[in-house]
Amino acid sequence: MSAPNSTGNLSRVPCTVVTGFLGAGKTTLVRHLLENAGGKRIAIIVNEFGDIGIDGEILKGCGIDTCPEENIVELANGCICCTVADDFVPALDQILSLTPKVDHILIETSGLALPKPLVQAFQWPTVKSRVTVDGVIAVVDGPALAEGRVANDMDALQAQRAGDESLDHDDPVEEVFEDQIACADLIILSKSDLMDAAGSARANAIVNEHSARAVKIVPTSHGKVDPSILLGLGLAVEDDIENRKSHHDGAFDHEHDDFDTFIVDIPSIANPDELARRVATVAEEENVLRVKGFVEVGGKPMRLLLQAVGPRVNHYYDRAWTAEDDRRSRLVVIGLKGLNRPAIERILAG
């Protein structure tokens, strides 16, 4: 075994960055890692794109002793790659002060985040002395890629791009996807159970087309992958970041003005399947990319979790409501700039 290098890698807490487009399955993967961490004490930084912490609440509901609620830090003030100084570093300080100390940190970025600016923050002296990037994991939506797109409704993106003569680059969603792939050490091809062999081959081909480096692609269903494949890579990615070229190299920041996000409050519902149909209708008619939230079902003591990627809608009861819960039914809606909010609110409210 080689001796530790001068940067002291062996004394630094490893961090795994989990990136991926909206609804690709990042939270499902992180939850599986928590449930199968083999006794490691895990902390999580969750970066939401929206004003309520759906993904953080999903993870807090795991009830895992090695990742108590105080080990989960939510950042909802904007994309983590744009606010590393204001949000990420304080969150890191909070986690590193925990007792007992954590063994590993998972960072789940928002769907629109670029991983490279975040990894570059690990080069800052006050950060590099304490933590290291163990690896960057990109989660990609297998069924969407199998159909030749990184989102469910690419037609709207292409129409937007074609109608704007000032654009001389690929559409923003495509750039985000490519930058996430470019920075990744492993690619998780999610929802592989929803693809046949031909679809899986098409999805793999698209990933390989956008990857400039030889990166392994791991197919998964329901986020189930052996943690030993993803954790403990020891790559110190921050020392190799300049070899991961992206569209935004040299830019001081990037904007998310091509996207709208807002919260819709709806009444308590009686039929989850009917709500799912309304959500699917919104996705098909109003260019909505993502819907997620918690919903109260009349007469049910359990909280309904609803998540949708385009017209694909999943819902299940994740846990019982508690006295401390805000029982309002609230859905986060994310889509392309120019969403018709009144129409979306009308459809979701029924």
LODO-651403 format. One record per atom (N, C-alpha, C): residue number from 1; y, x, z. Coordinates in steps of 0.05 Angstrom, whole numbers, plus 5000, padded with zeros to 4 digits. Layout:
% LODO-651403
n,py,px,pz
NUM,Y,X,Z
...
END
This chain:
% LODO-651403
n,py,px,pz
1,4976,5017,5000
1,5000,5000,5000
1,5025,5018,5000
2,5044,5011,4983
2,5069,5027,4982
2,5086,5021,5005
3,5103,5041,5012
3,5121,5038,5035
3,5144,5019,5028
4,5155,5005,5048
4,5177,4987,5042
4,5201,5002,5031
5,5216,4990,5012
5,5238,5004,5000
5,5262,5003,5019
6,5284,5017,5010
6,5307,5020,5028
6,5322,4994,5033
7,5317,4973,5017
7,5331,4948,5022
7,5318,4932,5044
8,5295,4941,5053
8,5282,4928,5076
8,5270,4901,5069
9,5256,4899,5046
9,5245,4873,5037
9,5228,4861,5058
10,5212,4877,5073
10,5192,4866,5091
10,5205,4852,5115
11,5231,4858,5121
11,5244,4846,5144
11,5261,4822,5136
12,5263,4817,5110
12,5280,4795,5101
12,5263,4770,5097
13,5276,4747,5101
13,5262,4721,5098
13,5261,4714,5069
14,5237,4709,5058
14,5234,4702,5030
14,5244,4674,5024
15,5257,4670,5002
15,5267,4644,4993
15,5256,4638,4965
16,5246,4614,4962
16,5236,4604,4936
16,5256,4583,4926
17,5267,4588,4902
17,5285,4569,4889
17,5269,4550,4871
18,5270,4524,4876
18,5256,4504,4860
18,5277,4490,4843
19,5277,4494,4817
19,5297,4483,4800
19,5283,4465,4780
20,5298,4449,4765
20,5286,4431,4746
20,5304,4407,4740
21,5300,4395,4717
21,5317,4373,4708
21,5313,4349,4725
22,5331,4330,4723
22,5330,4305,4738
22,5303,4291,4736
23,5291,4286,4758
23,5266,4270,4759
23,5242,4285,4749
24,5243,4311,4747
24,5220,4326,4737
24,5197,4327,4758
25,5204,4324,4784
25,5183,4324,4804
25,5187,4346,4825
26,5211,4355,4829
26,5216,4377,4848
26,5210,4369,4876
27,5219,4345,4885
27,5215,4337,4912
27,5186,4332,4918
28,5171,4321,4899
28,5142,4317,4902
28,5128,4344,4906
29,5136,4364,4891
29,5124,4390,4893
29,5131,4402,4921
30,5156,4401,4929
30,5164,4412,4955
30,5149,4399,4977
31,5146,4373,4976
31,5132,4359,4997
31,5103,4368,4999
32,5090,4372,4976
32,5063,4382,4976
32,5061,4410,4988
33,5081,4427,4982
33,5081,4454,4994
33,5084,4452,5024
34,5101,4434,5034
34,5103,4431,5063
34,5077,4423,5076
35,5063,4404,5063
35,5039,4393,5075
35,5016,4413,5073
36,5019,4434,5058
36,4997,4453,5054
36,5006,4482,5058
37,5025,4486,5077
37,5037,4512,5081
37,5020,4530,5098
38,4998,4521,5108
38,4980,4538,5124
38,4991,4549,5149
39,5008,4533,5163
39,5020,4541,5188
39,5046,4556,5186
40,5055,4563,5162
40,5080,4577,5159
40,5103,4558,5168
41,5123,4569,5182
41,5146,4554,5189
41,5165,4554,5165
42,5170,4530,5154
42,5186,4528,5129
42,5213,4514,5136
43,5234,4524,5123
43,5259,4510,5123
43,5267,4503,5094
44,5283,4482,5091
44,5290,4472,5065
44,5320,4468,5063
45,5331,4476,5040
45,5358,4469,5032
45,5355,4450,5008
46,5365,4425,5011
46,5363,4406,4990
46,5391,4400,4979
47,5395,4404,4953
47,5421,4399,4940
47,5420,4374,4924
48,5433,4353,4934
48,5433,4327,4921
48,5455,4326,4899
49,5451,4310,4879
49,5472,4303,4860
49,5477,4273,4864
50,5495,4268,4882
50,5500,4240,4891
50,5509,4241,4920
51,5517,4218,4931
51,5529,4217,4957
51,5511,4211,4980
52,5486,4203,4974
52,5467,4197,4996
52,5442,4214,4992
53,5431,4224,5014
53,5410,4244,5014
53,5382,4232,5010
54,5375,4222,4986
54,5349,4210,4982
54,5327,4231,4985
55,5330,4254,4970
55,5309,4274,4971
55,5305,4286,4999
56,5328,4290,5013
56,5325,4301,5040
56,5311,4281,5058
57,5317,4255,5055
57,5303,4235,5071
57,5273,4234,5065
58,5266,4237,5040
58,5238,4238,5033
58,5223,4260,5047
59,5236,4284,5048
59,5224,4307,5060
59,5223,4304,5091
60,5244,4293,5102
60,5245,4289,5131
60,5224,4270,5140
61,5215,4252,5123
61,5195,4233,5130
61,5167,4244,5130
62,5164,4270,5124
62,5137,4282,5123
62,5124,4283,5151
63,5140,4288,5172
63,5129,4290,5199
63,5112,4314,5203
64,5120,4337,5191
64,5104,4362,5193
64,5115,4379,5215
65,5099,4388,5233
65,5108,4403,5256
65,5121,4429,5248
66,5111,4442,5227
66,5122,4468,5219
66,5148,4466,5203
67,5156,4441,5197
67,5182,4437,5184
67,5196,4412,5196
68,5205,4415,5221
68,5219,4392,5234
68,5245,4386,5220
69,5257,4363,5228
69,5281,4354,5214
69,5304,4374,5215
70,5306,4389,5238
70,5328,4408,5239
70,5325,4431,5220
71,5301,4434,5208
71,5296,4455,5188
71,5304,4446,5160
72,5313,4422,5157
72,5321,4411,5131
72,5351,4408,5130
73,5364,4422,5112
73,5393,4422,5109
73,5400,4410,5082
74,5416,4389,5082
74,5424,4375,5057
74,5452,4383,5049
75,5455,4390,5024
75,5482,4396,5013
75,5488,4375,4992
76,5508,4358,4999
76,5515,4336,4981
76,5544,4337,4971
77,5556,4361,4974
77,5584,4364,4966
77,5588,4373,4937
78,5566,4373,4922
78,5568,4383,4895
78,5545,4401,4888
79,5544,4409,4863
79,5522,4426,4853
79,5523,4453,4867
80,5500,4461,4877
80,5498,4485,4894
80,5507,4510,4878
81,5502,4510,4851
81,5510,4534,4836
81,5540,4536,4833
82,5555,4515,4839
82,5584,4515,4838
82,5597,4520,4865
83,5581,4517,4886
83,5593,4518,4913
83,5577,4537,4932
84,5567,4559,4921
84,5551,4576,4937
84,5566,4587,4961
85,5591,4594,4958
85,5606,4605,4981
85,5612,4584,5002
86,5619,4560,4993
86,5628,4539,5012
86,5604,4526,5026
87,5582,4523,5012
87,5560,4507,5022
87,5534,4523,5027
88,5526,4539,5008
88,5501,4552,5011
88,5500,4573,5033
89,5520,4590,5035
89,5520,4611,5056
89,5520,4599,5084
90,5537,4579,5090
90,5536,4567,5116
90,5509,4554,5122
91,5496,4541,5102
91,5470,4530,5105
91,5449,4551,5112
92,5452,4574,5098
92,5434,4596,5104
92,5438,4606,5132
93,5463,4609,5141
93,5468,4617,5168
93,5455,4599,5188
94,5457,4573,5183
94,5446,4553,5201
94,5416,4556,5203
95,5403,4560,5181
95,5374,4563,5181
95,5365,4589,5194
96,5379,4610,5189
96,5370,4636,5200
96,5375,4638,5230
97,5391,4619,5241
97,5396,4619,5270
97,5375,4602,5285
98,5357,4589,5271
98,5337,4572,5284
98,5318,4588,5301
99,5309,4575,5322
99,5288,4586,5340
99,5266,4565,5343
100,5240,4572,5338
100,5231,4598,5328
100,5240,4603,5299
101,5240,4628,5291
101,5250,4636,5265
101,5231,4625,5243
102,5243,4620,5220
102,5228,4610,5198
102,5214,4632,5183
103,5192,4626,5170
103,5177,4645,5155
103,5184,4645,5125
104,5194,4622,5116
104,5200,4619,5087
104,5220,4597,5084
105,5238,4600,5064
105,5258,4580,5058
105,5254,4570,5029
106,5253,4543,5027
106,5252,4530,5000
106,5280,4519,4994
107,5289,4524,4970
107,5315,4514,4961
107,5311,4496,4938
108,5314,4469,4942
108,5311,4450,4920
108,5339,4444,4908
109,5344,4454,4884
109,5370,4450,4872
109,5372,4422,4860
110,5397,4413,4855
110,5400,4388,4840
110,5391,4391,4812
111,5386,4369,4798
111,5376,4370,4771
111,5395,4384,4752
112,5421,4385,4758
112,5440,4397,4740
112,5448,4426,4747
113,5435,4437,4768
113,5443,4463,4777
113,5432,4485,4759
114,5447,4506,4756
114,5438,4530,4743
114,5428,4549,4764
115,5404,4559,4762
115,5393,4576,4783
115,5406,4604,4784
116,5415,4614,4762
116,5425,4642,4761
116,5449,4647,4780
117,5470,4630,4780
117,5492,4635,4799
117,5483,4635,4828
118,5463,4618,4834
118,5453,4617,4861
118,5439,4643,4868
119,5422,4652,4850
119,5407,4677,4855
119,5426,4700,4858
120,5448,4700,4842
120,5467,4722,4844
120,5480,4723,4871
121,5482,4701,4885
121,5493,4701,4912
121,5476,4717,4931
122,5451,4721,4925
122,5433,4737,4942
122,5439,4767,4940
123,5457,4774,4921
123,5466,4802,4919
123,5489,4808,4938
124,5502,4788,4949
124,5524,4792,4968
124,5513,4807,4992
125,5527,4828,5001
125,5517,4844,5024
125,5509,4828,5048
126,5525,4808,5055
126,5519,4792,5080
126,5494,4775,5076
127,5487,4770,5051
127,5463,4754,5046
127,5439,4772,5041
128,5442,4793,5025
128,5420,4809,5017
128,5407,4823,5040
129,5421,4828,5061
129,5410,4842,5084
129,5391,4824,5100
130,5392,4798,5095
130,5376,4779,5111
130,5355,4764,5096
131,5359,4758,5070
131,5340,4742,5055
131,5336,4755,5027
132,5315,4746,5014
132,5309,4755,4987
132,5297,4732,4971
133,5301,4732,4945
133,5290,4711,4928
133,5261,4718,4921
134,5242,4704,4934
134,5214,4709,4929
134,5206,4702,4901
135,5219,4681,4889
135,5213,4672,4862
135,5228,4648,4855
136,5231,4643,4829
136,5245,4619,4819
136,5224,4602,4805
137,5221,4577,4814
137,5201,4559,4802
137,5217,4537,4787
138,5211,4533,4762
138,5223,4512,4746
138,5203,4490,4742
139,5210,4465,4749
139,5193,4442,4745
139,5203,4427,4720
140,5185,4423,4701
140,5192,4409,4676
140,5176,4384,4673
141,5188,4364,4661
141,5176,4337,4658
141,5157,4338,4634
142,5131,4339,4639
142,5111,4341,4618
142,5112,4319,4598
143,5110,4293,4606
143,5110,4272,4586
143,5136,4271,4569
144,5159,4277,4581
144,5183,4277,4565
144,5182,4299,4544
145,5173,4323,4552
145,5171,4345,4534
145,5151,4339,4512
146,5129,4326,4519
146,5108,4319,4500
146,5120,4301,4477
147,5141,4286,4484
147,5154,4270,4464
147,5178,4283,4452
148,5181,4309,4458
148,5201,4325,4444
148,5229,4325,4456
149,5231,4318,4482
149,5258,4317,4494
149,5256,4326,4523
150,5278,4335,4534
150,5279,4343,4562
150,5288,4321,4580
151,5298,4299,4569
151,5306,4275,4584
151,5294,4251,4569
152,5294,4228,4582
152,5282,4204,4570
152,5298,4193,4547
153,5325,4196,4547
153,5341,4185,4526
153,5358,4207,4513
154,5346,4221,4494
154,5360,4243,4481
154,5378,4232,4458
155,5372,4208,4448
155,5388,4197,4426
155,5417,4195,4434
156,5422,4186,4459
156,5450,4183,4468
156,5464,4210,4469
157,5449,4231,4477
157,5460,4258,4478
157,5468,4268,4450
158,5450,4264,4431
158,5455,4273,4404
158,5479,4258,4392
159,5480,4232,4397
159,5503,4216,4387
159,5529,4226,4399
160,5529,4232,4424
160,5553,4242,4437
160,5562,4269,4425
161,5542,4286,4420
161,5548,4312,4409
161,5558,4310,4380
162,5545,4292,4365
162,5553,4289,4337
162,5582,4277,4334
163,5590,4261,4354
163,5616,4248,4353
163,5638,4265,4363
164,5632,4289,4373
164,5653,4307,4384
164,5654,4332,4367
165,5674,4334,4349
165,5675,4356,4331
165,5683,4382,4345
166,5692,4381,4370
166,5700,4405,4384
166,5676,4421,4395
167,5653,4408,4395
167,5629,4422,4406
167,5617,4440,4385
168,5613,4465,4393
168,5599,4484,4376
168,5575,4497,4389
169,5564,4482,4409
169,5541,4492,4424
169,5522,4469,4427
170,5498,4475,4438
170,5478,4454,4443
170,5489,4435,4464
171,5477,4411,4465
171,5487,4391,4484
171,5482,4401,4513
172,5498,4392,4532
172,5497,4403,4559
172,5469,4401,4572
173,5455,4379,4568
173,5429,4376,4581
173,5410,4398,4570
174,5410,4402,4545
174,5393,4423,4533
174,5400,4450,4544
175,5425,4456,4548
175,5433,4482,4559
175,5423,4485,4588
176,5426,4464,4604
176,5416,4465,4631
176,5386,4471,4631
177,5371,4457,4615
177,5343,4461,4613
177,5336,4489,4605
178,5349,4500,4585
178,5344,4527,4576
178,5351,4548,4597
179,5373,4543,4611
179,5381,4563,4632
179,5361,4562,4655
180,5351,4539,4662
180,5331,4538,4683
180,5305,4552,4675
181,5296,4548,4650
181,5272,4562,4640
181,5277,4592,4639
182,5301,4600,4631
182,5307,4629,4627
182,5305,4644,4654
183,5311,4630,4676
183,5311,4643,4702
183,5285,4642,4717
184,5266,4627,4706
184,5242,4620,4722
184,5221,4643,4721
185,5206,4645,4743
185,5183,4663,4745
185,5157,4648,4740
186,5157,4622,4745
186,5135,4605,4740
186,5145,4578,4731
187,5131,4565,4712
187,5139,4538,4703
187,5117,4518,4713
188,5126,4498,4727
188,5108,4476,4735
188,5111,4453,4714
189,5089,4448,4700
189,5089,4426,4680
189,5079,4401,4695
190,5098,4384,4703
190,5091,4361,4720
190,5079,4338,4705
191,5066,4320,4720
191,5056,4295,4710
191,5035,4299,4687
192,5019,4320,4690
192,5000,4327,4669
192,4979,4305,4666
193,4975,4289,4686
193,4956,4267,4684
193,4965,4245,4665
194,4991,4245,4658
194,5002,4225,4640
194,5002,4234,4611
195,4990,4258,4605
195,4989,4269,4578
195,4960,4273,4569
196,4956,4270,4543
196,4930,4278,4532
196,4932,4307,4523
197,4911,4318,4512
197,4910,4346,4504
197,4932,4353,4484
198,4936,4335,4465
198,4957,4340,4444
198,4985,4340,4457
199,4990,4321,4475
199,5016,4320,4488
199,5021,4345,4505
200,5000,4353,4519
200,5003,4377,4535
200,5009,4402,4518
201,4996,4404,4495
201,5001,4426,4477
201,5030,4426,4467
202,5040,4402,4461
202,5068,4400,4451
202,5087,4408,4473
203,5082,4399,4498
203,5100,4406,4521
203,5100,4436,4525
204,5076,4448,4525
204,5075,4477,4529
204,5089,4492,4507
205,5087,4482,4482
205,5101,4496,4460
205,5131,4495,4463
206,5142,4473,4473
206,5171,4471,4477
206,5180,4490,4498
207,5165,4492,4520
207,5173,4511,4541
207,5172,4539,4531
208,5151,4546,4516
208,5148,4574,4506
208,5171,4580,4486
209,5179,4560,4471
209,5200,4563,4451
209,5226,4571,4464
210,5231,4559,4488
210,5257,4564,4502
210,5255,4587,4522
211,5232,4599,4526
211,5230,4621,4546
211,5230,4648,4531
212,5248,4665,4539
212,5250,4691,4527
212,5231,4711,4539
213,5219,4704,4562
213,5201,4722,4576
213,5173,4709,4578
214,5153,4725,4582
214,5126,4715,4585
214,5123,4703,4613
215,5125,4677,4615
215,5123,4663,4641
215,5100,4644,4640
216,5084,4644,4661
216,5061,4627,4663
216,5069,4597,4667
217,5054,4579,4654
217,5059,4551,4657
217,5035,4539,4672
218,5041,4525,4694
218,5020,4514,4711
218,5021,4483,4710
219,5001,4470,4698
219,5001,4441,4697
219,4994,4429,4724
220,5008,4408,4732
220,5003,4395,4758
220,5004,4364,4755
221,4992,4351,4774
221,4994,4322,4777
221,5002,4316,4806
222,5022,4300,4809
222,5032,4292,4836
222,5040,4316,4853
223,5049,4338,4840
223,5059,4361,4854
223,5037,4378,4867
224,5012,4373,4861
224,4990,4386,4875
224,4984,4413,4862
225,4992,4434,4876
225,4987,4462,4867
225,4983,4479,4891
226,4965,4498,4890
226,4959,4515,4913
226,4984,4531,4920
227,4994,4528,4945
227,5018,4543,4953
227,5017,4573,4948
228,4993,4584,4949
228,4991,4613,4945
228,4999,4622,4917
229,4999,4602,4898
229,5008,4608,4871
229,5039,4611,4870
230,5052,4596,4887
230,5082,4594,4886
230,5096,4610,4907
231,5084,4614,4930
231,5097,4627,4953
231,5085,4655,4957
232,5102,4673,4966
232,5093,4700,4970
232,5092,4717,4945
233,5108,4711,4925
233,5108,4727,4901
233,5121,4754,4905
234,5141,4756,4923
234,5153,4782,4929
234,5168,4795,4906
235,5181,4779,4890
235,5193,4789,4865
235,5222,4800,4869
236,5235,4794,4891
236,5263,4803,4895
236,5279,4797,4869
237,5280,4772,4862
237,5292,4764,4837
237,5321,4773,4834
238,5335,4774,4857
238,5363,4782,4856
238,5367,4809,4844
239,5347,4827,4846
239,5349,4854,4834
239,5343,4854,4804
240,5333,4832,4793
240,5325,4830,4765
240,5341,4809,4750
241,5362,4798,4762
241,5376,4775,4751
241,5389,4781,4725
242,5398,4805,4719
242,5412,4811,4694
242,5393,4810,4670
243,5367,4811,4675
243,5347,4809,4653
243,5341,4780,4646
244,5354,4761,4659
244,5349,4733,4655
244,5374,4721,4642
245,5375,4722,4615
245,5399,4714,4600
245,5401,4684,4599
246,5426,4674,4602
246,5431,4646,4601
246,5456,4640,4584
247,5460,4614,4579
247,5483,4605,4563
247,5509,4610,4578
248,5508,4612,4604
248,5532,4614,4620
248,5538,4642,4631
249,5525,4662,4620
249,5530,4689,4628
249,5560,4696,4622
250,5573,4707,4642
250,5601,4714,4638
250,5620,4692,4645
251,5610,4668,4650
251,5628,4646,4657
251,5632,4646,4687
252,5656,4639,4696
252,5661,4638,4724
252,5649,4613,4737
253,5648,4592,4722
253,5636,4568,4733
253,5628,4551,4709
254,5617,4527,4715
254,5611,4508,4694
254,5616,4480,4704
255,5620,4462,4686
255,5627,4435,4694
255,5605,4415,4689
256,5605,4393,4704
256,5586,4372,4700
256,5600,4347,4691
257,5621,4350,4675
257,5637,4327,4667
257,5622,4309,4647
258,5599,4319,4637
258,5584,4302,4618
258,5567,4282,4632
259,5568,4281,4658
259,5551,4263,4673
259,5567,4245,4692
260,5557,4221,4697
260,5568,4203,4717
260,5547,4199,4738
261,5556,4196,4763
261,5538,4189,4785
261,5553,4171,4804
262,5540,4150,4813
262,5552,4131,4832
262,5530,4116,4847
263,5538,4103,4868
263,5519,4088,4885
263,5523,4058,4881
264,5500,4044,4878
264,5501,4015,4875
264,5488,4003,4900
265,5503,3986,4914
265,5491,3971,4937
265,5480,3944,4926
266,5456,3938,4933
266,5443,3913,4924
266,5434,3897,4948
267,5430,3871,4945
267,5420,3855,4967
267,5391,3862,4973
268,5382,3854,4996
268,5353,3856,5003
268,5337,3842,4981
269,5314,3853,4974
269,5299,3841,4952
269,5274,3827,4963
270,5261,3811,4946
270,5236,3798,4953
270,5213,3809,4938
271,5218,3820,4914
271,5197,3829,4896
271,5203,3857,4885
272,5189,3878,4895
272,5194,3905,4885
272,5189,3908,4855
273,5169,3894,4844
273,5163,3896,4816
273,5186,3885,4799
274,5199,3864,4808
274,5222,3853,4794
274,5245,3873,4794
275,5250,3886,4816
275,5271,3907,4817
275,5264,3929,4798
276,5239,3937,4798
276,5231,3959,4779
276,5236,3951,4750
277,5232,3926,4743
277,5238,3917,4716
277,5268,3918,4710
278,5284,3912,4730
278,5313,3913,4726
278,5322,3942,4723
279,5310,3960,4738
279,5317,3989,4736
279,5309,3999,4708
280,5286,3991,4698
280,5277,4000,4672
280,5296,3989,4650
281,5305,3964,4654
281,5324,3953,4635
281,5350,3969,4635
282,5360,3976,4658
282,5385,3992,4660
282,5381,4019,4644
283,5358,4031,4648
283,5353,4057,4634
283,5353,4054,4604
284,5341,4032,4595
284,5339,4029,4566
284,5365,4019,4553
285,5381,4004,4567
285,5404,3992,4555
285,5430,4007,4561
286,5431,4023,4582
286,5456,4035,4591
286,5456,4065,4593
287,5437,4078,4580
287,5436,4108,4580
287,5435,4121,4607
288,5420,4108,4626
288,5417,4119,4652
288,5393,4138,4652
289,5397,4161,4664
289,5376,4182,4664
289,5359,4179,4689
290,5371,4172,4712
290,5357,4174,4737
290,5367,4152,4756
291,5349,4139,4771
291,5356,4121,4792
291,5338,4127,4816
292,5349,4129,4840
292,5333,4134,4864
292,5347,4122,4888
293,5331,4113,4907
293,5343,4102,4931
293,5323,4088,4949
294,5333,4078,4972
294,5317,4063,4991
294,5325,4034,4990
295,5306,4016,4993
295,5311,3988,4989
295,5297,3972,5012
296,5311,3951,5022
296,5299,3933,5042
296,5286,3910,5027
297,5261,3905,5034
297,5246,3883,5023
297,5243,3862,5045
298,5252,3837,5039
298,5252,3816,5058
298,5225,3811,5071
299,5225,3811,5098
299,5200,3806,5113
299,5182,3829,5116
300,5190,3853,5105
300,5173,3877,5107
300,5186,3896,5127
301,5170,3907,5146
301,5180,3927,5165
301,5182,3955,5153
302,5172,3959,5129
302,5171,3985,5117
302,5195,3989,5097
303,5204,4014,5094
303,5225,4021,5076
303,5213,4026,5048
304,5225,4014,5027
304,5215,4018,5000
304,5231,4041,4988
305,5216,4061,4978
305,5228,4083,4963
305,5224,4078,4933
306,5246,4078,4918
306,5245,4074,4889
306,5256,4099,4875
307,5241,4109,4855
307,5251,4131,4839
307,5244,4125,4810
308,5264,4130,4793
308,5260,4125,4764
308,5271,4148,4748
309,5256,4155,4727
309,5265,4174,4707
309,5265,4159,4681
310,5289,4152,4672
310,5290,4135,4649
310,5276,4108,4655
311,5260,4098,4636
311,5246,4073,4641
311,5221,4075,4658
312,5213,4100,4665
312,5190,4103,4683
312,5198,4100,4712
313,5188,4079,4725
313,5197,4072,4752
313,5173,4072,4771
314,5176,4086,4793
314,5156,4087,4814
314,5168,4076,4840
315,5152,4062,4855
315,5162,4053,4881
315,5138,4050,4901
316,5144,4056,4926
316,5123,4053,4947
316,5137,4052,4974
317,5124,4042,4994
317,5134,4041,5021
317,5129,4068,5034
318,5150,4083,5041
318,5146,4110,5051
318,5143,4111,5082
319,5157,4093,5097
319,5154,4093,5126
319,5167,4068,5137
320,5163,4063,5162
320,5176,4040,5175
320,5205,4045,5180
321,5221,4024,5179
321,5250,4026,5186
321,5252,4032,5216
322,5272,4048,5223
322,5277,4053,5251
322,5304,4041,5259
323,5309,4040,5285
323,5334,4028,5295
323,5358,4044,5286
324,5354,4070,5280
324,5377,4087,5272
324,5383,4085,5242
325,5365,4073,5227
325,5368,4072,5198
325,5391,4053,5189
326,5405,4061,5168
326,5423,4044,5154
326,5406,4028,5134
327,5402,4002,5139
327,5382,3987,5124
327,5394,3975,5098
328,5418,3983,5091
328,5429,3974,5066
328,5411,3984,5043
329,5408,3967,5023
329,5393,3976,4999
329,5413,3990,4980
330,5408,4015,4975
330,5428,4031,4960
330,5412,4048,4939
331,5423,4048,4915
331,5410,4063,4893
331,5431,4083,4882
332,5423,4108,4879
332,5439,4128,4865
332,5433,4126,4835
333,5453,4124,4819
333,5450,4122,4790
333,5463,4147,4778
334,5448,4160,4760
334,5457,4184,4747
334,5453,4181,4717
335,5474,4186,4701
335,5471,4184,4672
335,5493,4198,4658
336,5494,4193,4632
336,5514,4207,4615
336,5542,4196,4620
337,5562,4213,4615
337,5589,4204,4619
337,5595,4179,4604
338,5610,4161,4616
338,5617,4136,4603
338,5598,4113,4610
339,5582,4115,4631
339,5565,4093,4639
339,5581,4068,4644
340,5570,4045,4636
340,5582,4019,4641
340,5575,4010,4669
341,5590,4018,4689
341,5583,4013,4716
341,5581,3983,4723
342,5601,3966,4714
342,5598,3938,4720
342,5572,3925,4709
343,5564,3933,4685
343,5540,3922,4674
343,5516,3932,4689
344,5516,3957,4697
344,5493,3968,4712
344,5491,3954,4739
345,5513,3951,4753
345,5513,3937,4779
345,5503,3908,4777
346,5512,3895,4755
346,5504,3867,4751
346,5473,3865,4747
347,5462,3883,4731
347,5433,3882,4725
347,5417,3889,4750
348,5426,3909,4764
348,5410,3918,4788
348,5412,3897,4810
349,5434,3883,4813
349,5437,3863,4834
349,5421,3838,4827
350,5413,3834,4802
350,5397,3812,4795
350,5413,3786,4792
END
